[in-house]
Amino acid sequence: KFRDFVIRYEYMVPKNSNSGMYLRGRHEVQILEDSEKGKAEMGGNGCIYTVAVANEFVSRKPGEWQSAQATIKGDKVTVILNGVIIHDNVVVNKGTGGHLDDKVDEPGPIMLQGDHGAVAFRNVRVKPLK
């Protein structure tokens, strides 16, 4: 279980796939193959599900590896996707759907979601923050 941490990971999804990375088991960073949309939107790749749309659309094509880094400290999340800051200290004071429980201030697990299609993860690294 982790409270404040940085997680770095790479993922690859085929066309029409949908998944996610849960921080503390409560805050989902969306993983979605949406390369043809060409714009950031709620529910899109990199969004903080039900909380915030990515600042910029940086999705790669299906079958290409994407790199992500998420930092959660207190009730704030920063996400870098494919080298671009798409969320900067976004407040996450509630679960984002599919969450473990509503204890958002407590340590929790990192959860990899496999939902509505395949997803591959590699090079997952976690660094606790003090």
C-alpha positions as CSV (number, residue, x, y, z in Angstrom):
1,K,0.0,0.0,0.0
2,F,1.2,3.5,-0.9
3,R,0.1,7.0,0.2
4,D,2.3,9.5,-1.7
5,F,4.3,8.2,-4.6
6,V,5.5,8.5,-8.2
7,I,4.7,5.6,-10.6
8,R,6.2,5.3,-14.0
9,Y,4.8,2.8,-16.5
10,E,4.5,2.0,-20.2
11,Y,1.4,0.6,-21.8
12,M,0.2,-0.5,-25.1
13,V,-3.4,-1.0,-26.2
14,P,-4.9,-2.3,-29.5
15,K,-7.7,-0.5,-31.3
16,N,-10.9,0.0,-29.2
17,S,-9.3,-1.1,-25.9
18,N,-10.1,0.5,-22.5
19,S,-8.2,0.1,-19.2
20,G,-6.8,2.1,-16.4
21,M,-4.1,2.6,-13.7
22,Y,-5.5,3.1,-10.2
23,L,-3.6,5.2,-7.7
24,R,-4.2,4.1,-4.1
25,G,-6.9,1.9,-5.6
26,R,-9.2,5.0,-5.8
27,H,-8.1,7.3,-8.6
28,E,-8.1,6.0,-12.2
29,V,-5.8,7.4,-14.8
30,Q,-7.6,6.3,-17.9
31,I,-6.0,4.2,-20.6
32,L,-8.0,4.3,-23.8
33,E,-7.2,3.8,-27.4
34,D,-8.6,7.1,-28.7
35,S,-6.0,8.1,-31.3
36,E,-8.5,8.8,-34.0
37,K,-10.5,11.3,-31.9
38,G,-7.7,13.9,-32.0
39,K,-8.9,15.8,-28.9
40,A,-8.8,15.4,-25.1
41,E,-12.1,14.6,-23.5
42,M,-13.6,13.2,-20.3
43,G,-13.1,9.5,-20.3
44,G,-10.3,9.8,-22.9
45,N,-6.8,8.5,-22.7
46,G,-4.9,10.1,-19.8
47,C,-7.9,11.7,-18.1
48,I,-8.4,11.3,-14.4
49,Y,-11.7,9.4,-14.8
50,T,-14.8,11.5,-13.9
51,V,-12.5,14.2,-12.4
52,A,-10.4,16.0,-15.1
53,V,-9.8,16.0,-18.8
54,A,-6.2,16.0,-20.0
55,N,-4.8,19.5,-20.7
56,E,-3.5,18.3,-24.1
57,F,-4.2,15.4,-26.5
58,V,-1.1,13.2,-26.8
59,S,-2.4,9.7,-27.5
60,R,-0.4,7.4,-29.7
61,K,-1.7,5.0,-32.3
62,P,-3.0,1.5,-31.4
63,G,-0.1,-0.9,-30.9
64,E,2.4,1.8,-30.0
65,W,4.0,1.9,-26.5
66,Q,3.0,5.0,-24.4
67,S,4.9,6.2,-21.4
68,A,3.2,7.6,-18.3
69,Q,4.2,9.1,-15.0
70,A,1.7,9.8,-12.2
71,T,2.6,11.6,-9.0
72,I,0.1,11.6,-6.1
73,K,0.9,13.7,-3.0
74,G,-1.9,14.4,-0.5
75,D,-5.0,15.0,-2.6
76,K,-3.2,16.2,-5.7
77,V,-2.2,14.3,-8.9
78,T,0.2,15.3,-11.7
79,V,0.4,13.1,-14.8
80,I,2.9,13.2,-17.6
81,L,1.9,11.3,-20.7
82,N,4.3,10.7,-23.6
83,G,6.5,13.4,-22.2
84,V,3.8,16.1,-21.9
85,I,2.3,17.3,-18.6
86,I,-1.4,16.7,-19.0
87,H,-2.5,17.2,-15.4
88,D,-0.7,19.5,-12.9
89,N,-1.7,19.2,-9.3
90,V,-5.3,18.2,-9.9
91,V,-7.3,17.8,-6.7
92,V,-8.6,14.2,-6.3
93,N,-10.9,14.3,-3.2
94,K,-13.2,11.4,-4.3
95,G,-13.0,8.0,-5.9
96,T,-13.3,7.9,-9.6
97,G,-15.6,5.0,-10.2
98,G,-14.6,1.3,-9.9
99,H,-12.6,2.4,-6.8
100,L,-11.7,0.2,-3.9
101,D,-13.4,2.3,-1.3
102,D,-14.0,6.0,-0.3
103,K,-10.9,6.3,2.0
104,V,-9.1,8.6,-0.4
105,D,-6.7,10.0,2.2
106,E,-5.4,6.5,3.3
107,P,-2.7,4.5,1.7
108,G,-3.9,2.0,-0.9
109,P,-2.7,-0.4,-3.6
110,I,-1.7,0.2,-7.2
111,M,-4.3,-1.5,-9.3
112,L,-4.0,-2.3,-13.0
113,Q,-7.3,-2.5,-14.8
114,G,-8.0,-4.7,-17.7
115,D,-11.4,-3.8,-19.0
116,H,-13.1,-3.8,-22.4
117,G,-10.1,-5.1,-24.3
118,A,-6.4,-6.1,-24.0
119,V,-3.7,-4.0,-22.5
120,A,0.0,-4.6,-22.0
121,F,2.1,-3.0,-19.3
122,R,5.9,-3.0,-18.9
123,N,8.5,-1.2,-16.9
124,V,6.2,-0.4,-14.0
125,R,8.2,1.4,-11.3
126,V,7.0,2.9,-8.0
127,K,8.9,5.3,-5.8
128,P,7.3,6.2,-2.4
129,L,7.6,9.9,-1.4
130,K,8.3,11.1,2.1
